Amino acid sequence: MSSTSLRILNRPIVNILNDHLVDYPTPININYMWNFGSLAGIFLGIQILTGIFLAMHYTPHVDLAFFKCRAHYEGR
């Protein structure tokens, strides 16, 4: 490495980012499929939560589906 690269790596914020993103101490037997599995689990959790949220707020009637409340629909 050149001296300018070493000076940049000695800055605190860059050093923290380098330690956590580039030189992260993990076992050699962990590959990219662990990242895929954790991301798939996060996405599954998000889908379950948003599905529950959407099911709680579902309105099957076409006239009421896009109104915020019944009072607005009845003209009060």
Buried (B, 14 or more C-beta within 10 A) or exposed (E): EEEEEEEEBEEEEEEEEBEEEEEEEEEEEEEEEEEEEEEEEEEEEEEEEEEEEEEEEEEEEEEEEEEEEEEEEEEE
